[in-house]
Amino acid sequence: MVQRNQHQEPMDKAIENANAAVEAAQDAERAVAQANASADPEEMRIARQWAHQAEQQLHEAERRLGVVGYTDPARPATAKAQEQLSEGQLDMEIAQDAAKQPKQIR
């Protein structure tokens, strides 16, 4: 069995939270794209809510990663999580802009 240092647990939890936030952002981005394609106002409303929640998760995960204090680029898992959070936040901004401008119903 692999022994783990107790001081690594908060960092590992922060990285797990970051990964979950990125997955939520990807799901929200797909929901916004689907809602735009369907041009259903109710679906768009729900997709906007998902995008907003995902954005909050991304910000919270980034905050936790920073609070833990292990944003050392020398640690690959931390650097990767930080990079994915940044990309996820950019994707959420794009998705939320798309949600504000749905396709017109023809």
Biopython code that builds the backbone (N, CA, C, O; Angstrom):
import numpy as np
from Bio.PDB.StructureBuilder import StructureBuilder

atoms = [
    (1, "MET", "N", (0.842, -1.174, 0.000)),
    (1, "MET", "CA", (0.000, 0.000, 0.000)),
    (1, "MET", "C", (0.891, 1.243, 0.000)),
    (1, "MET", "O", (1.921, 1.285, 0.673)),
    (2, "VAL", "N", (0.488, 2.221, -0.744)),
    (2, "VAL", "CA", (1.260, 3.446, -0.854)),
    (2, "VAL", "C", (0.966, 4.340, 0.341)),
    (2, "VAL", "O", (-0.190, 4.596, 0.676)),
    (3, "GLN", "N", (2.031, 4.810, 0.974)),
    (3, "GLN", "CA", (1.841, 5.736, 2.084)),
    (3, "GLN", "C", (1.748, 7.151, 1.532)),
    (3, "GLN", "O", (2.447, 7.520, 0.588)),
    (4, "ARG", "N", (0.885, 7.915, 2.132)),
    (4, "ARG", "CA", (0.709, 9.302, 1.701)),
    (4, "ARG", "C", (1.020, 10.215, 2.869)),
    (4, "ARG", "O", (0.666, 9.932, 4.014)),
    (5, "ASN", "N", (1.671, 11.286, 2.567)),
    (5, "ASN", "CA", (1.940, 12.283, 3.597)),
    (5, "ASN", "C", (0.686, 13.098, 3.830)),
    (5, "ASN", "O", (-0.031, 13.454, 2.894)),
    (6, "GLN", "N", (0.435, 13.387, 5.098)),
    (6, "GLN", "CA", (-0.775, 14.141, 5.426)),
    (6, "GLN", "C", (-0.780, 15.519, 4.786)),
    (6, "GLN", "O", (-1.839, 16.041, 4.439)),
    (7, "HIS", "N", (0.405, 16.113, 4.628)),
    (7, "HIS", "CA", (0.445, 17.455, 4.059)),
    (7, "HIS", "C", (0.074, 17.471, 2.583)),
    (7, "HIS", "O", (-0.207, 18.540, 2.041)),
    (8, "GLN", "N", (0.066, 16.332, 1.923)),
    (8, "GLN", "CA", (-0.304, 16.260, 0.513)),
    (8, "GLN", "C", (-1.817, 16.171, 0.320)),
    (8, "GLN", "O", (-2.312, 16.480, -0.764)),
    (9, "GLU", "N", (-2.557, 15.758, 1.342)),
    (9, "GLU", "CA", (-3.995, 15.551, 1.202)),
    (9, "GLU", "C", (-4.754, 16.809, 0.787)),
    (9, "GLU", "O", (-5.595, 16.733, -0.109)),
    (10, "PRO", "N", (-4.490, 17.972, 1.405)),
    (10, "PRO", "CA", (-5.226, 19.169, 0.959)),
    (10, "PRO", "C", (-4.935, 19.517, -0.501)),
    (10, "PRO", "O", (-5.828, 19.950, -1.229)),
    (11, "MET", "N", (-3.699, 19.331, -0.922)),
    (11, "MET", "CA", (-3.347, 19.620, -2.303)),
    (11, "MET", "C", (-4.054, 18.641, -3.243)),
    (11, "MET", "O", (-4.595, 19.039, -4.275)),
    (12, "ASP", "N", (-4.044, 17.382, -2.882)),
    (12, "ASP", "CA", (-4.707, 16.383, -3.722)),
    (12, "ASP", "C", (-6.204, 16.669, -3.824)),
    (12, "ASP", "O", (-6.796, 16.516, -4.893)),
    (13, "LYS", "N", (-6.809, 17.081, -2.721)),
    (13, "LYS", "CA", (-8.238, 17.416, -2.723)),
    (13, "LYS", "C", (-8.493, 18.646, -3.606)),
    (13, "LYS", "O", (-9.487, 18.700, -4.330)),
    (14, "ALA", "N", (-7.593, 19.625, -3.540)),
    (14, "ALA", "CA", (-7.734, 20.825, -4.374)),
    (14, "ALA", "C", (-7.621, 20.465, -5.859)),
    (14, "ALA", "O", (-8.338, 21.018, -6.693)),
    (15, "ILE", "N", (-6.730, 19.552, -6.177)),
    (15, "ILE", "CA", (-6.575, 19.115, -7.573)),
    (15, "ILE", "C", (-7.818, 18.346, -8.023)),
    (15, "ILE", "O", (-8.278, 18.518, -9.152)),
    (16, "GLU", "N", (-8.359, 17.504, -7.151)),
    (16, "GLU", "CA", (-9.598, 16.785, -7.475)),
    (16, "GLU", "C", (-10.740, 17.765, -7.724)),
    (16, "GLU", "O", (-11.514, 17.593, -8.665)),
    (17, "ASN", "N", (-10.846, 18.788, -6.885)),
    (17, "ASN", "CA", (-11.887, 19.806, -7.063)),
    (17, "ASN", "C", (-11.698, 20.537, -8.388)),
    (17, "ASN", "O", (-12.669, 20.840, -9.082)),
    (18, "ALA", "N", (-10.455, 20.817, -8.732)),
    (18, "ALA", "CA", (-10.169, 21.499, -9.995)),
    (18, "ALA", "C", (-10.599, 20.633, -11.169)),
    (18, "ALA", "O", (-11.209, 21.129, -12.117)),
    (19, "ASN", "N", (-10.290, 19.357, -11.112)),
    (19, "ASN", "CA", (-10.684, 18.451, -12.198)),
    (19, "ASN", "C", (-12.203, 18.348, -12.315)),
    (19, "ASN", "O", (-12.744, 18.320, -13.421)),
    (20, "ALA", "N", (-12.888, 18.291, -11.177)),
    (20, "ALA", "CA", (-14.357, 18.226, -11.191)),
    (20, "ALA", "C", (-14.943, 19.516, -11.761)),
    (20, "ALA", "O", (-15.931, 19.476, -12.494)),
    (21, "ALA", "N", (-14.347, 20.645, -11.433)),
    (21, "ALA", "CA", (-14.829, 21.932, -11.953)),
    (21, "ALA", "C", (-14.640, 22.015, -13.458)),
    (21, "ALA", "O", (-15.500, 22.539, -14.166)),
    (22, "VAL", "N", (-13.517, 21.501, -13.953)),
    (22, "VAL", "CA", (-13.262, 21.512, -15.393)),
    (22, "VAL", "C", (-14.282, 20.623, -16.105)),
    (22, "VAL", "O", (-14.791, 20.986, -17.166)),
    (23, "GLU", "N", (-14.577, 19.467, -15.526)),
    (23, "GLU", "CA", (-15.582, 18.580, -16.122)),
    (23, "GLU", "C", (-16.956, 19.247, -16.137)),
    (23, "GLU", "O", (-17.690, 19.137, -17.119)),
    (24, "ALA", "N", (-17.302, 19.933, -15.057)),
    (24, "ALA", "CA", (-18.588, 20.644, -14.999)),
    (24, "ALA", "C", (-18.640, 21.728, -16.063)),
    (24, "ALA", "O", (-19.680, 21.941, -16.686)),
    (25, "ALA", "N", (-17.528, 22.409, -16.274)),
    (25, "ALA", "CA", (-17.472, 23.454, -17.299)),
    (25, "ALA", "C", (-17.647, 22.863, -18.693)),
    (25, "ALA", "O", (-18.326, 23.448, -19.537)),
    (26, "GLN", "N", (-17.039, 21.710, -18.937)),
    (26, "GLN", "CA", (-17.195, 21.054, -20.234)),
    (26, "GLN", "C", (-18.643, 20.631, -20.453)),
    (26, "GLN", "O", (-19.181, 20.788, -21.549)),
    (27, "ASP", "N", (-19.267, 20.100, -19.415)),
    (27, "ASP", "CA", (-20.679, 19.703, -19.518)),
    (27, "ASP", "C", (-21.562, 20.919, -19.794)),
    (27, "ASP", "O", (-22.469, 20.858, -20.624)),
    (28, "ALA", "N", (-21.294, 22.016, -19.100)),
    (28, "ALA", "CA", (-22.079, 23.231, -19.297)),
    (28, "ALA", "C", (-21.878, 23.789, -20.701)),
    (28, "ALA", "O", (-22.820, 24.277, -21.326)),
    (29, "GLU", "N", (-20.658, 23.714, -21.183)),
    (29, "GLU", "CA", (-20.371, 24.201, -22.535)),
    (29, "GLU", "C", (-21.162, 23.395, -23.574)),
    (29, "GLU", "O", (-21.714, 23.960, -24.519)),
    (30, "ARG", "N", (-21.210, 22.085, -23.391)),
    (30, "ARG", "CA", (-22.002, 21.232, -24.304)),
    (30, "ARG", "C", (-23.490, 21.562, -24.195)),
    (30, "ARG", "O", (-24.198, 21.576, -25.202)),
    (31, "ALA", "N", (-23.965, 21.826, -22.978)),
    (31, "ALA", "CA", (-25.384, 22.163, -22.780)),
    (31, "ALA", "C", (-25.732, 23.466, -23.480)),
    (31, "ALA", "O", (-26.806, 23.582, -24.070)),
    (32, "VAL", "N", (-24.840, 24.448, -23.424)),
    (32, "VAL", "CA", (-25.080, 25.727, -24.097)),
    (32, "VAL", "C", (-25.105, 25.515, -25.608)),
    (32, "VAL", "O", (-25.961, 26.070, -26.296)),
    (33, "ALA", "N", (-24.181, 24.724, -26.123)),
    (33, "ALA", "CA", (-24.146, 24.462, -27.567)),
    (33, "ALA", "C", (-25.428, 23.762, -28.018)),
    (33, "ALA", "O", (-25.991, 24.098, -29.060)),
    (34, "GLN", "N", (-25.884, 22.792, -27.232)),
    (34, "GLN", "CA", (-27.115, 22.073, -27.559)),
    (34, "GLN", "C", (-28.319, 23.013, -27.510)),
    (34, "GLN", "O", (-29.194, 22.962, -28.375)),
    (35, "ALA", "N", (-28.353, 23.865, -26.492)),
    (35, "ALA", "CA", (-29.466, 24.803, -26.357)),
    (35, "ALA", "C", (-29.476, 25.799, -27.511)),
    (35, "ALA", "O", (-30.541, 26.153, -28.017)),
    (36, "ASN", "N", (-28.305, 26.247, -27.924)),
    (36, "ASN", "CA", (-28.229, 27.152, -29.079)),
    (36, "ASN", "C", (-28.729, 26.464, -30.343)),
    (36, "ASN", "O", (-29.429, 27.068, -31.156)),
    (37, "ALA", "N", (-28.368, 25.210, -30.497)),
    (37, "ALA", "CA", (-28.783, 24.465, -31.689)),
    (37, "ALA", "C", (-30.292, 24.248, -31.709)),
    (37, "ALA", "O", (-30.917, 24.293, -32.769)),
    (38, "SER", "N", (-30.870, 24.013, -30.544)),
    (38, "SER", "CA", (-32.310, 23.748, -30.486)),
    (38, "SER", "C", (-33.142, 25.028, -30.467)),
    (38, "SER", "O", (-34.322, 25.013, -30.819)),
    (39, "ALA", "N", (-32.520, 26.139, -30.054)),
    (39, "ALA", "CA", (-33.204, 27.430, -29.956)),
    (39, "ALA", "C", (-34.433, 27.373, -29.049)),
    (39, "ALA", "O", (-35.393, 28.119, -29.246)),
    (40, "ASP", "N", (-34.397, 26.489, -28.061)),
    (40, "ASP", "CA", (-35.485, 26.352, -27.084)),
    (40, "ASP", "C", (-35.191, 27.285, -25.911)),
    (40, "ASP", "O", (-34.171, 27.116, -25.241)),
    (41, "PRO", "N", (-36.058, 28.266, -25.645)),
    (41, "PRO", "CA", (-35.795, 29.228, -24.571)),
    (41, "PRO", "C", (-35.622, 28.582, -23.190)),
    (41, "PRO", "O", (-34.776, 29.020, -22.410)),
    (42, "GLU", "N", (-36.397, 27.569, -22.886)),
    (42, "GLU", "CA", (-36.289, 26.903, -21.585)),
    (42, "GLU", "C", (-34.952, 26.161, -21.479)),
    (42, "GLU", "O", (-34.284, 26.213, -20.447)),
    (43, "GLU", "N", (-34.580, 25.487, -22.537)),
    (43, "GLU", "CA", (-33.302, 24.782, -22.550)),
    (43, "GLU", "C", (-32.148, 25.784, -22.418)),
    (43, "GLU", "O", (-31.150, 25.508, -21.751)),
    (44, "MET", "N", (-32.294, 26.938, -23.055)),
    (44, "MET", "CA", (-31.272, 27.973, -22.970)),
    (44, "MET", "C", (-31.160, 28.509, -21.548)),
    (44, "MET", "O", (-30.057, 28.751, -21.058)),
    (45, "ARG", "N", (-32.301, 28.695, -20.886)),
    (45, "ARG", "CA", (-32.296, 29.182, -19.501)),
    (45, "ARG", "C", (-31.550, 28.197, -18.598)),
    (45, "ARG", "O", (-30.727, 28.594, -17.774)),
    (46, "ILE", "N", (-31.846, 26.926, -18.765)),
    (46, "ILE", "CA", (-31.192, 25.890, -17.959)),
    (46, "ILE", "C", (-29.698, 25.842, -18.264)),
    (46, "ILE", "O", (-28.883, 25.716, -17.350)),
    (47, "ALA", "N", (-29.337, 25.942, -19.532)),
    (47, "ALA", "CA", (-27.928, 25.909, -19.921)),
    (47, "ALA", "C", (-27.179, 27.100, -19.329)),
    (47, "ALA", "O", (-26.032, 26.964, -18.904)),
    (48, "ARG", "N", (-27.825, 28.268, -19.302)),
    (48, "ARG", "CA", (-27.196, 29.449, -18.697)),
    (48, "ARG", "C", (-26.945, 29.223, -17.212)),
    (48, "ARG", "O", (-25.906, 29.617, -16.683)),
    (49, "GLN", "N", (-27.905, 28.587, -16.543)),
    (49, "GLN", "CA", (-27.729, 28.287, -15.117)),
    (49, "GLN", "C", (-26.544, 27.340, -14.909)),
    (49, "GLN", "O", (-25.724, 27.547, -14.015)),
    (50, "TRP", "N", (-26.466, 26.308, -15.739)),
    (50, "TRP", "CA", (-25.349, 25.364, -15.643)),
    (50, "TRP", "C", (-24.028, 26.078, -15.858)),
    (50, "TRP", "O", (-23.060, 25.840, -15.136)),
    (51, "ALA", "N", (-23.991, 26.954, -16.853)),
    (51, "ALA", "CA", (-22.760, 27.687, -17.154)),
    (51, "ALA", "C", (-22.370, 28.573, -15.978)),
    (51, "ALA", "O", (-21.192, 28.669, -15.631)),
    (52, "HIS", "N", (-23.349, 29.213, -15.371)),
    (52, "HIS", "CA", (-23.069, 30.073, -14.221)),
    (52, "HIS", "C", (-22.535, 29.248, -13.043)),
    (52, "HIS", "O", (-21.566, 29.640, -12.393)),
    (53, "GLN", "N", (-23.169, 28.112, -12.778)),
    (53, "GLN", "CA", (-22.714, 27.243, -11.692)),
    (53, "GLN", "C", (-21.312, 26.710, -11.971)),
    (53, "GLN", "O", (-20.477, 26.643, -11.069)),
    (54, "ALA", "N", (-21.059, 26.333, -13.212)),
    (54, "ALA", "CA", (-19.732, 25.818, -13.577)),
    (54, "ALA", "C", (-18.674, 26.896, -13.406)),
    (54, "ALA", "O", (-17.565, 26.619, -12.948)),
    (55, "GLU", "N", (-19.016, 28.119, -13.772)),
    (55, "GLU", "CA", (-18.067, 29.219, -13.613)),
    (55, "GLU", "C", (-17.753, 29.434, -12.131)),
    (55, "GLU", "O", (-16.602, 29.675, -11.767)),
    (56, "GLN", "N", (-18.770, 29.346, -11.283)),
    (56, "GLN", "CA", (-18.542, 29.476, -9.847)),
    (56, "GLN", "C", (-17.648, 28.350, -9.327)),
    (56, "GLN", "O", (-16.770, 28.582, -8.497)),
    (57, "GLN", "N", (-17.874, 27.130, -9.819)),
    (57, "GLN", "CA", (-17.037, 26.001, -9.411)),
    (57, "GLN", "C", (-15.588, 26.227, -9.833)),
    (57, "GLN", "O", (-14.665, 25.924, -9.076)),
    (58, "LEU", "N", (-15.387, 26.755, -11.032)),
    (58, "LEU", "CA", (-14.034, 27.026, -11.507)),
    (58, "LEU", "C", (-13.335, 28.050, -10.611)),
    (58, "LEU", "O", (-12.175, 27.871, -10.240)),
    (59, "HIS", "N", (-14.044, 29.113, -10.270)),
    (59, "HIS", "CA", (-13.457, 30.142, -9.404)),
    (59, "HIS", "C", (-13.139, 29.574, -8.015)),
    (59, "HIS", "O", (-12.084, 29.856, -7.448)),
    (60, "GLU", "N", (-14.052, 28.783, -7.482)),
    (60, "GLU", "CA", (-13.839, 28.188, -6.160)),
    (60, "GLU", "C", (-12.656, 27.215, -6.189)),
    (60, "GLU", "O", (-11.843, 27.198, -5.264)),
    (61, "ALA", "N", (-12.561, 26.417, -7.232)),
    (61, "ALA", "CA", (-11.449, 25.469, -7.340)),
    (61, "ALA", "C", (-10.117, 26.209, -7.457)),
    (61, "ALA", "O", (-9.115, 25.799, -6.871)),
    (62, "GLU", "N", (-10.118, 27.297, -8.217)),
    (62, "GLU", "CA", (-8.890, 28.086, -8.351)),
    (62, "GLU", "C", (-8.516, 28.704, -7.004)),
    (62, "GLU", "O", (-7.341, 28.741, -6.637)),
    (63, "ARG", "N", (-9.509, 29.183, -6.278)),
    (63, "ARG", "CA", (-9.258, 29.767, -4.960)),
    (63, "ARG", "C", (-8.678, 28.713, -4.020)),
    (63, "ARG", "O", (-7.706, 28.975, -3.311)),
    (64, "ARG", "N", (-9.266, 27.538, -4.017)),
    (64, "ARG", "CA", (-8.783, 26.468, -3.131)),
    (64, "ARG", "C", (-7.371, 26.039, -3.497)),
    (64, "ARG", "O", (-6.549, 25.771, -2.621)),
    (65, "LEU", "N", (-7.101, 25.978, -4.765)),
    (65, "LEU", "CA", (-5.770, 25.591, -5.206)),
    (65, "LEU", "C", (-4.746, 26.621, -4.727)),
    (65, "LEU", "O", (-3.644, 26.266, -4.310)),
    (66, "GLY", "N", (-5.120, 27.890, -4.791)),
    (66, "GLY", "CA", (-4.237, 28.945, -4.318)),
    (66, "GLY", "C", (-4.114, 28.969, -2.804)),
    (66, "GLY", "O", (-3.028, 29.214, -2.279)),
    (67, "VAL", "N", (-5.221, 28.717, -2.087)),
    (67, "VAL", "CA", (-5.208, 28.730, -0.623)),
    (67, "VAL", "C", (-4.320, 27.622, -0.090)),
    (67, "VAL", "O", (-3.610, 27.805, 0.898)),
    (68, "VAL", "N", (-4.363, 26.481, -0.743)),
    (68, "VAL", "CA", (-3.545, 25.360, -0.303)),
    (68, "VAL", "C", (-2.078, 25.746, -0.404)),
    (68, "VAL", "O", (-1.239, 25.244, 0.344)),
    (69, "GLY", "N", (-1.776, 26.646, -1.341)),
    (69, "GLY", "CA", (-0.418, 27.162, -1.434)),
    (69, "GLY", "C", (0.541, 26.281, -2.187)),
    (69, "GLY", "O", (1.758, 26.424, -2.065)),
    (70, "TYR", "N", (0.004, 25.383, -2.954)),
    (70, "TYR", "CA", (0.876, 24.473, -3.691)),
    (70, "TYR", "C", (0.779, 24.728, -5.187)),
    (70, "TYR", "O", (0.668, 23.785, -5.970)),
    (71, "THR", "N", (0.819, 25.949, -5.579)),
    (71, "THR", "CA", (0.741, 26.270, -7.004)),
    (71, "THR", "C", (2.140, 26.302, -7.618)),
    (71, "THR", "O", (2.379, 26.994, -8.608)),
    (72, "ASP", "N", (3.046, 25.558, -7.026)),
    (72, "ASP", "CA", (4.415, 25.476, -7.509)),
    (72, "ASP", "C", (4.441, 24.818, -8.885)),
    (72, "ASP", "O", (4.044, 23.660, -9.014)),
    (73, "PRO", "N", (4.902, 25.530, -9.921)),
    (73, "PRO", "CA", (4.937, 24.954, -11.263)),
    (73, "PRO", "C", (5.822, 23.717, -11.369)),
    (73, "PRO", "O", (5.714, 22.954, -12.328)),
    (74, "ALA", "N", (6.691, 23.518, -10.391)),
    (74, "ALA", "CA", (7.559, 22.336, -10.429)),
    (74, "ALA", "C", (6.760, 21.057, -10.193)),
    (74, "ALA", "O", (7.210, 19.969, -10.552)),
    (75, "ARG", "N", (5.584, 21.181, -9.595)),
    (75, "ARG", "CA", (4.735, 20.004, -9.380)),
    (75, "ARG", "C", (3.786, 19.911, -10.565)),
    (75, "ARG", "O", (2.876, 20.731, -10.692)),
    (76, "PRO", "N", (3.985, 18.924, -11.433)),
    (76, "PRO", "CA", (3.212, 18.832, -12.678)),
    (76, "PRO", "C", (1.704, 18.766, -12.487)),
    (76, "PRO", "O", (0.969, 19.390, -13.252)),
    (77, "ALA", "N", (1.223, 18.035, -11.496)),
    (77, "ALA", "CA", (-0.229, 17.895, -11.315)),
    (77, "ALA", "C", (-0.856, 19.236, -10.962)),
    (77, "ALA", "O", (-1.948, 19.554, -11.434)),
    (78, "THR", "N", (-0.181, 20.017, -10.144)),
    (78, "THR", "CA", (-0.706, 21.322, -9.747)),
    (78, "THR", "C", (-0.697, 22.284, -10.926)),
    (78, "THR", "O", (-1.671, 22.997, -11.168)),
    (79, "ALA", "N", (0.407, 22.298, -11.651)),
    (79, "ALA", "CA", (0.509, 23.184, -12.813)),
    (79, "ALA", "C", (-0.540, 22.825, -13.861)),
    (79, "ALA", "O", (-1.146, 23.708, -14.468)),
    (80, "LYS", "N", (-0.750, 21.532, -14.072)),
    (80, "LYS", "CA", (-1.752, 21.084, -15.045)),
    (80, "LYS", "C", (-3.157, 21.494, -14.599)),
    (80, "LYS", "O", (-3.956, 21.960, -15.411)),
    (81, "ALA", "N", (-3.454, 21.321, -13.319)),
    (81, "ALA", "CA", (-4.775, 21.698, -12.802)),
    (81, "ALA", "C", (-4.997, 23.196, -12.959)),
    (81, "ALA", "O", (-6.087, 23.626, -13.339)),
    (82, "GLN", "N", (-3.975, 23.990, -12.672)),
    (82, "GLN", "CA", (-4.088, 25.438, -12.802)),
    (82, "GLN", "C", (-4.332, 25.826, -14.259)),
    (82, "GLN", "O", (-5.148, 26.701, -14.548)),
    (83, "GLU", "N", (-3.625, 25.173, -15.165)),
    (83, "GLU", "CA", (-3.795, 25.449, -16.595)),
    (83, "GLU", "C", (-5.195, 25.064, -17.065)),
    (83, "GLU", "O", (-5.821, 25.808, -17.820)),
    (84, "GLN", "N", (-5.687, 23.916, -16.626)),
    (84, "GLN", "CA", (-7.026, 23.478, -17.013)),
    (84, "GLN", "C", (-8.098, 24.414, -16.466)),
    (84, "GLN", "O", (-9.102, 24.665, -17.133)),
    (85, "LEU", "N", (-7.890, 24.929, -15.259)),
    (85, "LEU", "CA", (-8.844, 25.885, -14.695)),
    (85, "LEU", "C", (-8.894, 27.159, -15.530)),
    (85, "LEU", "O", (-9.969, 27.698, -15.793)),
    (86, "SER", "N", (-7.737, 27.628, -15.937)),
    (86, "SER", "CA", (-7.683, 28.845, -16.758)),
    (86, "SER", "C", (-8.391, 28.623, -18.091)),
    (86, "SER", "O", (-9.154, 29.477, -18.543)),
    (87, "GLU", "N", (-8.140, 27.486, -18.712)),
    (87, "GLU", "CA", (-8.798, 27.164, -19.979)),
    (87, "GLU", "C", (-10.306, 27.017, -19.777)),
    (87, "GLU", "O", (-11.096, 27.474, -20.603)),
    (88, "GLY", "N", (-10.692, 26.386, -18.688)),
    (88, "GLY", "CA", (-12.113, 26.212, -18.386)),
    (88, "GLY", "C", (-12.825, 27.539, -18.188)),
    (88, "GLY", "O", (-13.962, 27.707, -18.627)),
    (89, "GLN", "N", (-12.166, 28.480, -17.533)),
    (89, "GLN", "CA", (-12.772, 29.788, -17.322)),
    (89, "GLN", "C", (-12.944, 30.520, -18.647)),
    (89, "GLN", "O", (-13.959, 31.181, -18.862)),
    (90, "LEU", "N", (-11.969, 30.408, -19.526)),
    (90, "LEU", "CA", (-12.091, 31.027, -20.842)),
    (90, "LEU", "C", (-13.233, 30.388, -21.625)),
    (90, "LEU", "O", (-14.020, 31.087, -22.263)),
    (91, "ASP", "N", (-13.322, 29.065, -21.574)),
    (91, "ASP", "CA", (-14.405, 28.361, -22.260)),
    (91, "ASP", "C", (-15.774, 28.781, -21.713)),
    (91, "ASP", "O", (-16.732, 28.917, -22.474)),
    (92, "MET", "N", (-15.864, 28.986, -20.391)),
    (92, "MET", "CA", (-17.133, 29.401, -19.798)),
    (92, "MET", "C", (-17.508, 30.809, -20.243)),
    (92, "MET", "O", (-18.684, 31.089, -20.474)),
    (93, "GLU", "N", (-16.535, 31.692, -20.364)),
    (93, "GLU", "CA", (-16.825, 33.042, -20.853)),
    (93, "GLU", "C", (-17.389, 32.985, -22.272)),
    (93, "GLU", "O", (-18.353, 33.679, -22.595)),
    (94, "ILE", "N", (-16.780, 32.156, -23.108)),
    (94, "ILE", "CA", (-17.244, 32.007, -24.487)),
    (94, "ILE", "C", (-18.641, 31.400, -24.512)),
    (94, "ILE", "O", (-19.505, 31.858, -25.259)),
    (95, "ALA", "N", (-18.866, 30.367, -23.693)),
    (95, "ALA", "CA", (-20.175, 29.702, -23.653)),
    (95, "ALA", "C", (-21.255, 30.662, -23.150)),
    (95, "ALA", "O", (-22.370, 30.673, -23.671)),
    (96, "GLN", "N", (-20.923, 31.464, -22.141)),
    (96, "GLN", "CA", (-21.917, 32.395, -21.626)),
    (96, "GLN", "C", (-22.234, 33.486, -22.640)),
    (96, "GLN", "O", (-23.379, 33.930, -22.732)),
    (97, "ASP", "N", (-21.238, 33.921, -23.400)),
    (97, "ASP", "CA", (-21.509, 34.882, -24.477)),
    (97, "ASP", "C", (-22.424, 34.263, -25.525)),
    (97, "ASP", "O", (-23.335, 34.918, -26.031)),
    (98, "ALA", "N", (-22.177, 33.001, -25.847)),
    (98, "ALA", "CA", (-23.015, 32.309, -26.823)),
    (98, "ALA", "C", (-24.438, 32.147, -26.297)),
    (98, "ALA", "O", (-25.400, 32.216, -27.063)),
    (99, "ALA", "N", (-24.568, 31.935, -25.001)),
    (99, "ALA", "CA", (-25.896, 31.759, -24.412)),
    (99, "ALA", "C", (-26.687, 33.069, -24.422)),
    (99, "ALA", "O", (-27.918, 33.050, -24.436)),
    (100, "LYS", "N", (-25.999, 34.183, -24.414)),
    (100, "LYS", "CA", (-26.676, 35.474, -24.445)),
    (100, "LYS", "C", (-27.185, 35.814, -25.838)),
    (100, "LYS", "O", (-28.078, 36.647, -25.995)),
    (101, "GLN", "N", (-26.613, 35.166, -26.848)),
    (101, "GLN", "CA", (-26.971, 35.470, -28.227)),
    (101, "GLN", "C", (-27.414, 34.196, -28.945)),
    (101, "GLN", "O", (-26.686, 33.685, -29.796)),
    (102, "PRO", "N", (-28.599, 33.678, -28.616)),
    (102, "PRO", "CA", (-29.070, 32.444, -29.261)),
    (102, "PRO", "C", (-29.413, 32.661, -30.727)),
    (102, "PRO", "O", (-29.680, 33.779, -31.170)),
    (103, "LYS", "N", (-29.398, 31.563, -31.460)),
    (103, "LYS", "CA", (-29.804, 31.634, -32.863)),
    (103, "LYS", "C", (-31.270, 32.046, -32.945)),
    (103, "LYS", "O", (-32.080, 31.714, -32.080)),
    (104, "GLN", "N", (-31.575, 32.757, -33.981)),
    (104, "GLN", "CA", (-32.969, 33.145, -34.177)),
    (104, "GLN", "C", (-33.774, 31.940, -34.636)),
    (104, "GLN", "O", (-33.283, 31.084, -35.371)),
    (105, "ILE", "N", (-35.004, 31.895, -34.191)),
    (105, "ILE", "CA", (-35.900, 30.833, -34.627)),
    (105, "ILE", "C", (-36.432, 31.231, -35.995)),
    (105, "ILE", "O", (-36.918, 32.346, -36.191)),
    (106, "ARG", "N", (-36.334, 30.315, -36.920)),
    (106, "ARG", "CA", (-36.759, 30.623, -38.281)),
    (106, "ARG", "C", (-38.151, 30.148, -38.529)),
    (106, "ARG", "O", (-38.677, 30.323, -39.628)),
]
sb = StructureBuilder()
sb.init_structure("model")
sb.init_model(0)
sb.init_chain("A")
sb.init_seg("    ")
for serial, (resi, resn, name, xyz) in enumerate(atoms, 1):
    if name == "N":
        sb.init_residue(resn, " ", resi, " ")
    sb.init_atom(name, np.array(xyz, "f"), 0.0, 1.0, " ", f" {name:<3s}", serial, name[0])
structure = sb.get_structure()
